[in-house]
Amino acid sequence: MTTSPRPGLRRGRRAASPGLADPAAFSRALDEAAAHVRADRLDAAAQVYRRLEREAPGDVRAAYSLATIDIRQGRLERARKRLEGVVVLEPGLAAAQHNLGAVCQRLGAWPQAAGAYGRAVDLQPAAAESRAGLAAALAALGRADDAIAQHRELARDPAHRWAALTRITLIDPAAIGDEDLAAMRAASNEANLDGETRIGLWFALGDVLDRRGMSAEAFAAYAAGNRARRATLPADAAARANAAAALYVRDQITPARIATQAGQGSRSAAPIFIVGFPRSGSTLIEQILASHPQVQGLGETGVLPELVTHGYPDTPAGLKDLAARYLAAMRERGWDGASRFVDKTLENYLHGGLIRLMFPRATILHAVRDPIDTAFAGYRQLFAGGNETLYDLADIAAEYSRYRGLMDHWRAVLPGGVVEVGYETLVGDPQSQVRSLIETVGLAWDPAVLQFHERAGAVTTASASQVRRPIYASSVARWRRYATELRPLTAELERLGISGKWRE
């Protein structure tokens, strides 16, 4: 989750430098700037605030308001620097501490986010949004018990109870006791409960009941959550858009183009792309790689899909420019400019050919897991955003078929250019497979990669709790307990020509 920024300070907020030549004029200018903000004239407001900041550099009001404008305009790194200056001048300003936490969270600076949110909570213990932000940061940093404790505190308030219990379940379903489970079951049937809360509860109930081995009841909860979630989404439109995107990249990246433009992109070998279908084991691969001292894990950056929103470049110069902008964006997300880094944006499977042209020396890893386990894992997951086609068994099968078709295309167009990493093989023989993975990306062996679960870095994906443990095989063939309920899925996969373990 990402918390919201808090707005600018009220006019009456105490200034750090009260000795102004004309305090009344200063206050009028603050009012003028605030009126610009309310009218969405942000540039005009910023111009006034910058003048006031120069006039009274020790007064935090203008600097704080400039930071909130930076947030609204997407200039997060600049907002972060301004807010850091504000809290130095006035550390007791809870709103600034909260916003600093929110900005650091969006930048992926999780230790700093936890620190700022923690200070905000100390200043205002009743501020639920700050406490929720603190819990999210602690969970991302692997401090599960501390995160659960913060959610438990939130759950004391009836207004936040169900959201808090849902998030506890995401961290550890075993932390939900009998009393909480009974309450969650009752709440999920309350007619006056809002839809989003009910959907979250259904998915959480599925996880708790699955953890307890109550498979039939768990599947019923997942099914209810999926039906309700799909009803809120443009799933059919998303499926058409995904199909159109696949056709576009096939048309753009042809064998002829590969032959003509091969080797003309950036010379950087820094990127390691992990692509694939959601819930395919990609987070495990990233954690292993990011445990190497020469690799940074940057998570699901979403950068490349954003950069190509309006289409692919059609010249070598355009490819180099796109690569340069991509690397600049990685620096903004914490890349040190020297290490290798992992971009785990799974939808980059659409752009495998483009990546090869942009970065001829980069590594592209394809996370592969048995189709039925992959599909069922997606069905059990309430995604934070996107993935509109993964809330119905038939939709999942169709999306998986589209994805596999495009990966087959890359296999033909880029022979040897995309390396498959099998989840079942990795968890079945981690010692040799991890060593092979490290060799594949061209790194020297370091035993730290075998202790990936001890890595201190943040993990924010649905697999965050799993990758905090040593490699285990209990997720392999998990679908078997639900074989009867999943027959519509396996039938649809077979109709689409996809085979898997269910046939064995």
Buried (B, 14 or more C-beta within 10 A) or exposed (E): EEBEBBBBBEEEBEBBEEEBEEEEEBBEBBEBBBEBBEEEEBEBBBEBBBEBBEBBBBBBBBBBBBBBBBBBEEBBBBBBBBBBBBBEBBEEBBBBBBBBBBBBBBBBBBBBBBBBBBBBBEBBEEBBBBBBBBBBBBBBBBBBEBBBEBBBBBBEEEEBBBBBBBBBBBBBBEBBEEEBBEBBBEBBEEEEBEEEBBBBBBBBBBBBBBBBEBBEBBBBBBBBBBEBBBEEBEBEEBBEEBBEBBEBBBEBBEEEBBEEBEEBBBEBBBBBBBBBBBBBBBBBBBBBBBBBEEBBBBBBBBBBBEBBEEEBBEEBEEBBBBBEEBBEBBEEBBBEEEEBBBBBBBBBBBBBBBBBBBBBBBBBBBBBBBBBBBBBBBBBBBBEEEBBBBBBBBBBBBBBBBBBBBBEBBBEBBEEBBEEBBBBBBBEEBEEBBEBBBEBBEBEEEEEBBEBBEBEBBBBBBBBBBBBEEBEEEBBBBBBBBEEBBEEBBBBBBEBEBEBBBEE
